[in-house]
Amino acid sequence: MNIVIAGGTGFVGQHVSQLLLREGHSVIVLSRNAKRGTPTDASQAQHIQWDGCTQGPWTQVCEGADVVINLSGASIADQRWTPSRKRELIDSRVISTRTLGQAIAGWKTKPHTFLSASGVGYYGDQRSKIVDETSPRGDGFLADLCLEWENAAQHIEASGIRVLEVRFGMVLGLDGGALPKMMFPFQWFLGGPVLPGTQYVSWIHQLDLARLILFLITHPSIRGPVNAVAPDAVTMKDFCRALGKAMKRPSWFPVPEFVLKIALGELSTMLTTGQRAQPQKALSAGFSFTYSTIQEALNAISQPSA
Ligand SMILES: NC(=O)c1ccc[n+]([C@@H]2O[C@H](COP(=O)([O-])OP(=O)(O)OC[C@H]3O[C@@H](n4cnc5c(N)ncnc54)[C@H](OP(=O)(O)O)[C@@H]3O)[C@@H](O)[C@H]2O)c1
């Protein structure tokens, strides 16, 4: 298949591209800085320039793709959520989705599938309540952001193509996402859970996320929202205990909520609240996770050669 990945230069996008290329697909990455990734041979993705908000020569290059994936978005956890940062977080996702939708609407040959990233933040703070794809949206900034993002993706169905909104949990890997930041204090024997510790962490190993995305684009009966999380959501306390065990470090030093609130403002809610999400649709469709428990996933990441 010919697959376009907007935002494919990021943490998730690189893993997805590598898997798709290994499986014999061809990949075009849309990037705001395409020069960074000029391919040297056909086993690499072709990088094409776009700005994420306007049509341009990229639309002709991408016409004829079988699948379009959007992973674009300014980083959620890099900066405090000031009003202007919140606008940027929303616009970089919603406008890039709409821009891809407008391009697709104008193509004579349309892709069969559009896949958009979203997040389990859609469900808001659910404490220990189990949520699946049928659960309603929750409250808070991330829930509102996910709703706007998913609505923009849903509009693309009007072009007569299948749309998937894939709600990622915390994606675990060494080369991006939250895990390397969480591992840092553990390396110095200063690791511990963010309190209250009872909040749930829904997570997925980066390899399983890439495999799930391939599974979804090759299973045409699945559509709409899909939780991209392992079946083993755990409390923050258990997550940090497993991380300490994997790194052979103690998990002794809890981080009080008020300290995070002072340091990060509203962004701290990403760590002090959580979701206990289940991958109901993926499991029902027969997807099997390589890493289905948190200890297996963190051991594999922390001790890759073990
Ligand atoms: N990683 C996680 O744990 C996680 C969890 C839930 C949801 N997600 C979502 O999944 C998607 C991919 O995650 P990721 O971890 O791969 O993110 P990432 O590493 O930050 O990559 C996102 C890509 O988006 C593009 N981008 C950045 N700022 C942008 C802006 N202002 N406008 C348009 N494009 C912009 C960048 O590509 P160029 O610079 O090449 O244009 C970047 O490589 C994101 O939307 C993220 O919110 C991730």
The ligand as an SDF file (V2000), in Angstrom:
LIG
                    3D

 48 52  0  0  0  0  0  0  0  0999 V2000
    3.3910    9.8120   22.6340 N   0  0  0  0  0  0  0  0  0  0  0  0
    2.3270    9.6210   23.4130 C   0  0  0  0  0  0  0  0  0  0  0  0
    2.4180    9.0510   24.5290 O   0  0  0  0  0  0  0  0  0  0  0  0
    0.9640   10.0750   22.9260 C   0  0  0  0  0  0  0  0  0  0  0  0
   -0.1640    9.8110   23.7400 C   0  0  0  0  0  0  0  0  0  0  0  0
   -1.4100   10.2380   23.3100 C   0  0  0  0  0  0  0  0  0  0  0  0
   -1.5370   10.9000   22.0950 C   0  0  0  0  0  0  0  0  0  0  0  0
   -0.4270   11.1450   21.3380 N   0  0  0  0  0  0  0  0  0  0  0  0
   -0.5850   11.8800   20.0740 C   0  0  0  0  0  0  0  0  0  0  0  0
   -0.0740   11.1410   18.9890 O   0  0  0  0  0  0  0  0  0  0  0  0
    0.5270   12.0060   18.0320 C   0  0  0  0  0  0  0  0  0  0  0  0
    1.9410   11.5290   17.7640 C   0  0  0  0  0  0  0  0  0  0  0  0
    2.6330   11.5050   19.0070 O   0  0  0  0  0  0  0  0  0  0  0  0
    4.2290   11.5870   19.0780 P   0  0  0  0  0  0  0  0  0  0  0  0
    4.6040   11.1880   20.4510 O   0  0  0  0  0  0  0  0  0  0  0  0
    4.8100   10.9050   17.9050 O   0  0  0  0  0  0  0  0  0  0  0  0
    4.4220   13.1740   18.9140 O   0  0  0  0  0  0  0  0  0  0  0  0
    5.7560   13.9510   18.4670 P   0  0  0  0  0  0  0  0  0  0  0  0
    6.9610   13.1070   18.6180 O   0  0  0  0  0  0  0  0  0  0  0  0
    5.7240   15.2740   19.1820 O   0  0  0  0  0  0  0  0  0  0  0  0
    5.5200   14.1870   16.8950 O   0  0  0  0  0  0  0  0  0  0  0  0
    4.4560   14.9350   16.4070 C   0  0  0  0  0  0  0  0  0  0  0  0
    4.8160   15.5140   15.0520 C   0  0  0  0  0  0  0  0  0  0  0  0
    3.8880   16.5680   14.7980 O   0  0  0  0  0  0  0  0  0  0  0  0
    4.5060   17.5940   14.0620 C   0  0  0  0  0  0  0  0  0  0  0  0
    4.2250   18.8790   14.7310 N   0  0  0  0  0  0  0  0  0  0  0  0
    4.7880   19.3720   15.8720 C   0  0  0  0  0  0  0  0  0  0  0  0
    4.3040   20.5900   16.1440 N   0  0  0  0  0  0  0  0  0  0  0  0
    3.4150   20.8710   15.1500 C   0  0  0  0  0  0  0  0  0  0  0  0
    2.6070   21.9980   14.8510 C   0  0  0  0  0  0  0  0  0  0  0  0
    2.6050   23.0920   15.6480 N   0  0  0  0  0  0  0  0  0  0  0  0
    1.8240   21.9530   13.7320 N   0  0  0  0  0  0  0  0  0  0  0  0
    1.8100   20.8500   12.9220 C   0  0  0  0  0  0  0  0  0  0  0  0
    2.5890   19.7690   13.1430 N   0  0  0  0  0  0  0  0  0  0  0  0
    3.3630   19.7810   14.2530 C   0  0  0  0  0  0  0  0  0  0  0  0
    6.0140   17.3460   14.0520 C   0  0  0  0  0  0  0  0  0  0  0  0
    6.3840   16.9890   12.7220 O   0  0  0  0  0  0  0  0  0  0  0  0
    7.2190   18.0040   11.7580 P   0  0  0  0  0  0  0  0  0  0  0  0
    8.0330   18.8960   12.6420 O   0  0  0  0  0  0  0  0  0  0  0  0
    8.0380   17.0780   10.9180 O   0  0  0  0  0  0  0  0  0  0  0  0
    6.1760   18.7350   10.9740 O   0  0  0  0  0  0  0  0  0  0  0  0
    6.2000   16.1510   14.9970 C   0  0  0  0  0  0  0  0  0  0  0  0
    7.1710   15.2520   14.5270 O   0  0  0  0  0  0  0  0  0  0  0  0
    0.4730   13.4270   18.6200 C   0  0  0  0  0  0  0  0  0  0  0  0
   -0.5950   14.1280   18.0550 O   0  0  0  0  0  0  0  0  0  0  0  0
    0.2350   13.1740   20.1000 C   0  0  0  0  0  0  0  0  0  0  0  0
   -0.5090   14.1990   20.7410 O   0  0  0  0  0  0  0  0  0  0  0  0
    0.8120   10.7440   21.7170 C   0  0  0  0  0  0  0  0  0  0  0  0
  1  2  1  0
  2  3  2  0
  2  4  1  0
  4  5  1  0
  4 48  2  0
  5  6  2  0
  6  7  1  0
  7  8  2  0
  8  9  1  0
  8 48  1  0
  9 10  1  0
  9 46  1  0
 10 11  1  0
 11 12  1  0
 11 44  1  0
 12 13  1  0
 13 14  1  0
 14 15  2  0
 14 16  1  0
 14 17  1  0
 17 18  1  0
 18 19  2  0
 18 20  1  0
 18 21  1  0
 21 22  1  0
 22 23  1  0
 23 24  1  0
 23 42  1  0
 24 25  1  0
 25 26  1  0
 25 36  1  0
 26 27  1  0
 26 35  1  0
 27 28  2  0
 28 29  1  0
 29 30  1  0
 29 35  2  0
 30 31  1  0
 30 32  2  0
 32 33  1  0
 33 34  2  0
 34 35  1  0
 36 37  1  0
 36 42  1  0
 37 38  1  0
 38 39  2  0
 38 40  1  0
 38 41  1  0
 42 43  1  0
 44 45  1  0
 44 46  1  0
 46 47  1  0
M  CHG  2   8   1  16  -1
M  END
$$$$
